[in-house]
């Protein structure tokens, strides 16, 4: 029962990401949803890290929220360093 609910939420949020037009308001809305999920259920939020990694370099105002999502999920993502390297985010995070 819970698995079905989580799967349904995952599908809805994945659909939300596919519909994002990458306007600032769409991205902020998407990040807000993922941020709220990550605060309350990290195991579910980990499934959306790839989306956060993908939009982080494009963010102007919500970088802190995206980095908080990554930090909440850091202990639960086995491939965190690989994801950071693949998306060249280590250099992005080191840059001031």
Buried (B, 14 or more C-beta within 10 A) or exposed (E): EEEEEBEEBBEEBEEBBEEBEEEEEBBBEBBEBBBEBBEEEBEBBBBBBBBBBEBBEEBEEBBEBBBBBBEBBBEEBEEBEEBBEEBEBEEEEEEE
